Amino acid sequence: MIRHSEISDIDLRSKIKQQKICFGGNRKLKIYGTLSCTSGKKMKRENRIFFLSEKEAKENGFRPCGHCFREKYQRWKKNGTI
């Protein structure tokens, strides 16, 4: 897990290109989603974090985004699990 406020833009772009960062999340709301999700692009930099995998996000207690992971979010909402 990498906080956006702790990584330079150059390093961030490099890690995304190398596929060392594949998902983003909101640290305060504990939500993760794709890097291209419009909801994720609107969040404040200090709240944004990055993950290598969905597994890493889940292990850190994050739930799927209701926009870019609609089906996973619906399962989470119904069952409390993904």
Helices and strands as residue ranges (DSSP letters): E 2-3, G 4-6, H 9-17, E 23-26, E 31-34, H 38-41, G 45-47, E 48-51, H 54-59, E 63-64, H 70-79
